[in-house]
Amino acid sequence: MDKDMQEVLKKAEVLIEALPYIQKFNRKIIVVKYGGSAMSNEELQKNVIKDVTLLKLVGFKPIIVHGGGKEISRWVGKVGKEAQFINGLRVTDDETMEIAEMVLGRVNKRLVAMVQELGVKAVGISGKDGGLIGVEKKYADGQDIGYVGEITNINPKILYDLLEKDFLPIVAPVGLDEDFITYNINADDAACAIAKAVGADKLVFLTDIEGLYKDINDKSTFIPRITVSGADALIGEGMIGGGMLPKLAGCTSAVKNGVNKVHILDGRIPHCLLLEIFTNEGVGTMILRDEDKTFYE
């Protein structure tokens, strides 16, 4: 068999391997949290948007929740301010909040344009639209950090309406408190809360690491799959540190509250989303319900 024919057959095998996954997740909601390094490189940005667009075209109902922290810090620096963080949370005064909302709006519409360029209808909104995300003021160990919001409620009606009309919603993490004051929200928290509220089948985090490790300094301790109770045990044993701790706690909470599976993927790997969802091996860490463990063994 000549080489060209072998290449064609390989492509056919890939499509056949994807078929059961396409059937299984048809019409299911998938929430993709998008930020970090995968967002700072234009080529990776295009790959992520292509992946999400493909998911939409094969029958998924994707929702993108995006961050923009690095871009916000860049613009804060441009106006001569220094980005301040307490316990990993950005201190957000009046001026910083104004910059954050401006930058997130810019990022949001750029993603909308990229999706629409690929022939899929997208609508960019923030948590302020349709009362999507309600918040109250968040404190960092009792310290006032300004306009940083703790999510109190999600009203997903606007998302259901957009999905029903065949739009791909793209959400910026900004919300309102009961006095209609604007607050910045951690994008991971927003993605978790939205995934729970819409009963997403999958919640995917595109991050700057390959997935979960028992020991981040030892690559052989990589964890491709873990149950919620296994993840809780790792947190309890103090095995997970740094920025991964709140992310993993959010992941386990999402699974306990109705999200079928959570995936932590390295957004720097081209097409990691498709590789994780449509292939038997996958490329990141999957967090699943305890009762689903036997299915994957």
C-alpha positions in Angstrom: 0.0 0.0 0.0 1.5 3.4 -1.0 2.3 6.0 1.6 -0.5 8.4 0.5 -3.1 5.7 0.9 -1.8 4.9 4.4 -2.1 8.6 5.4 -5.7 8.7 4.1 -6.6 5.5 6.0 -5.0 7.0 9.2 -7.4 10.0 8.9 -10.3 7.6 8.5 -9.3 5.7 11.6 -9.2 9.0 13.6 -12.7 9.9 12.4 -14.0 6.4 13.3 -12.4 6.7 16.8 -14.2 10.0 17.3 -17.6 8.7 16.2 -18.8 7.2 19.5 -17.8 10.4 21.3 -19.7 12.5 18.8 -22.8 10.3 19.3 -22.5 10.3 23.1 -22.2 14.1 23.5 -24.6 15.2 20.8 -26.7 18.1 22.1 -24.8 18.1 25.4 -23.5 21.4 27.0 -19.8 21.8 27.4 -18.3 24.8 29.3 -14.8 25.8 28.2 -12.8 28.1 30.5 -10.2 29.8 28.4 -7.3 31.9 29.6 -3.6 31.9 30.5 -0.9 31.2 28.0 -3.3 29.6 25.5 -4.8 33.1 25.1 -1.6 35.1 24.8 -0.3 33.4 21.6 -2.4 34.2 18.5 -1.7 30.8 16.8 -2.9 28.9 20.0 -5.9 31.2 20.2 -6.9 30.3 16.7 -6.5 26.6 17.4 -8.7 26.8 20.5 -11.4 28.6 18.7 -11.2 26.1 15.8 -11.6 23.3 18.3 -14.6 24.9 20.0 -16.2 25.7 16.6 -15.7 22.1 15.5 -17.4 20.9 18.7 -20.4 23.2 17.9 -20.6 21.9 14.3 -20.6 18.2 15.4 -23.5 18.7 17.8 -22.1 19.9 21.1 -23.5 23.1 22.8 -20.3 24.9 23.8 -20.1 28.0 26.1 -16.8 29.8 26.4 -15.9 31.6 29.7 -12.7 33.6 29.2 -10.3 35.3 31.4 -7.9 38.1 30.6 -5.7 38.6 33.6 -2.3 39.0 31.8 -3.9 41.5 29.3 -5.4 43.4 32.3 -2.0 43.6 34.0 -0.5 44.9 30.8 -3.0 47.7 30.5 -2.8 48.6 34.2 1.0 49.0 33.6 0.3 51.2 30.6 -1.5 53.8 32.7 1.4 53.8 35.2 -0.2 51.6 37.9 1.3 48.5 39.4 -0.8 45.3 39.5 -1.3 44.3 43.1 -2.3 40.8 44.3 -3.3 39.5 47.8 -3.6 35.7 48.1 -3.6 35.5 44.3 -6.6 37.9 44.0 -6.1 41.2 42.0 -6.7 44.3 44.2 -9.2 46.1 42.1 -9.8 49.8 42.8 -12.2 52.1 40.7 -9.6 52.7 38.0 -8.5 49.1 37.8 -12.1 47.9 37.5 -12.6 50.3 34.6 -9.6 49.0 32.9 -10.5 45.3 33.6 -14.0 45.7 32.1 -12.6 47.5 29.1 -10.0 44.9 28.5 -12.4 41.9 29.0 -14.8 43.5 26.6 -12.1 43.8 24.0 -11.0 40.2 24.5 -14.6 39.1 24.4 -15.4 40.7 21.0 -12.1 39.5 19.6 -13.1 35.9 20.4 -16.6 36.5 18.9 -15.0 37.7 15.6 -12.7 34.6 15.5 -15.7 32.2 15.9 -17.8 34.1 13.3 -14.9 34.0 10.9 -15.2 30.2 11.0 -18.9 30.3 10.1 -20.5 29.9 13.5 -22.7 32.5 15.1 -21.4 33.8 18.4 -22.6 36.3 21.0 -20.4 37.9 23.5 -21.9 38.8 26.9 -20.7 39.6 30.4 -22.2 38.3 33.7 -24.0 41.7 33.8 -26.2 40.8 30.8 -29.6 39.3 31.6 -28.6 39.1 35.3 -26.4 36.1 34.5 -24.0 36.5 37.4 -24.9 38.0 40.8 -22.1 38.7 43.3 -21.3 40.2 46.6 -18.0 41.8 47.7 -15.2 39.3 48.3 -12.5 39.7 50.9 -9.0 38.1 51.0 -8.6 36.8 54.6 -10.6 39.8 55.9 -8.7 42.3 53.7 -10.6 44.7 51.4 -9.4 44.1 47.8 -11.8 46.4 46.1 -14.2 45.4 43.4 -13.7 41.7 43.4 -16.9 39.6 43.4 -17.9 36.4 45.1 -20.6 34.7 43.1 -23.9 34.4 44.9 -26.2 33.3 42.1 -26.3 32.4 38.4 -29.4 33.0 36.2 -28.7 30.9 33.1 -31.8 31.9 31.1 -29.8 34.1 28.7 -27.4 31.2 28.0 -30.3 28.8 27.4 -31.9 31.3 25.0 -28.7 31.8 23.1 -28.0 28.0 22.8 -31.6 27.4 21.7 -31.2 30.0 18.9 -28.0 28.2 17.8 -25.5 30.8 19.1 -22.2 30.1 20.8 -22.2 32.2 24.0 -18.8 33.8 25.0 -18.9 35.1 28.6 -16.6 37.7 30.2 -16.3 37.3 34.1 -17.9 40.5 35.3 -21.0 40.6 37.5 -23.3 42.9 39.5 -24.1 43.0 43.2 -27.6 43.8 44.5 -26.9 47.5 44.3 -25.9 47.0 40.6 -22.3 47.8 41.3 -19.8 46.1 38.9 -17.3 43.6 40.2 -14.5 41.6 38.6 -14.8 37.8 39.0 -12.2 35.0 38.9 -12.8 33.3 35.6 -12.3 29.8 37.0 -15.1 30.5 39.6 -17.4 31.9 36.9 -16.8 28.8 34.7 -17.5 26.4 37.6 -20.7 28.3 38.6 -22.0 28.5 35.1 -21.3 24.8 34.4 -23.2 23.8 37.6 -26.1 26.1 36.7 -26.6 24.8 33.2 -25.9 21.1 34.2 -23.0 20.9 31.7 -21.9 17.5 30.7 -18.3 18.6 30.7 -16.3 21.5 32.1 -12.9 22.0 30.5 -10.1 24.2 31.9 -7.4 25.2 29.4 -4.4 25.9 31.7 -0.7 26.4 31.6 0.2 22.9 32.9 -0.4 19.4 31.5 -2.8 18.4 34.2 -2.6 17.1 37.7 0.5 15.6 39.3 0.9 14.0 42.7 4.3 15.8 42.8 4.6 18.7 40.3 8.4 18.2 40.3 8.1 14.5 39.2 6.6 14.0 35.7 6.1 10.3 36.3 3.4 11.1 38.9 1.0 12.5 36.3 -2.7 11.7 37.0 -4.7 11.1 33.7 -7.9 10.2 35.6 -9.1 10.7 39.2 -12.4 10.4 41.0 -13.8 13.2 43.1 -13.0 11.4 46.4 -9.4 10.8 45.1 -9.1 14.5 44.3 -10.5 15.5 47.8 -7.9 13.1 49.3 -5.1 14.8 47.5 -6.3 18.2 48.7 -6.6 16.9 52.2 -3.1 15.4 52.2 -1.7 18.8 51.1 -0.4 17.3 47.9 -1.8 20.2 45.8 -0.4 23.7 46.1 -0.3 27.1 44.6 -2.9 28.2 42.0 -4.0 24.6 41.4 -5.6 24.3 44.8 -8.6 26.6 44.3 -9.0 25.3 40.7 -9.1 21.6 41.8 -11.5 22.5 44.7 -13.7 24.2 42.1 -13.5 21.1 39.8 -14.6 18.7 42.6 -17.4 21.0 43.6 -18.7 21.1 40.0 -18.7 17.3 39.7 -20.5 17.0 43.1 -23.1 19.5 41.8 -24.2 17.8 38.6 -21.4 18.3 36.0 -20.5 14.9 34.7 -16.8 15.3 34.1 -14.1 18.0 34.5 -11.0 18.1 32.3 -7.8 20.0 33.1 -5.8 20.5 29.9 -2.6 22.2 28.8 -3.9 24.9 26.5 -0.5 25.3 24.9 -0.9 21.9 23.2 -2.4 22.5 19.8 -6.0 21.0 19.6 -5.7 19.6 23.1 -9.5 20.0 23.4 -10.2 17.6 20.5 -7.5 15.1 21.6 -9.0 14.9 25.1 -12.7 14.6 24.0 -12.4 12.5 20.8 -9.6 10.1 21.5 -9.4 7.0 23.8 -6.1 8.1 25.4 -6.8 11.9 26.0 -4.1 14.3 26.9 -4.9 15.9 30.3 -6.5 15.0 33.6 -10.1 14.0 33.9 -12.0 14.3 37.2 -15.1 12.0 37.3 -17.8 10.9 39.7 -16.9 8.0 42.0 -19.6 5.8 40.5 -18.1 6.3 37.0 -14.7 4.9 38.0 -15.3 1.3 37.0 -16.4 2.4 33.5 -12.9 3.9 32.9 -10.8 1.0 34.4 
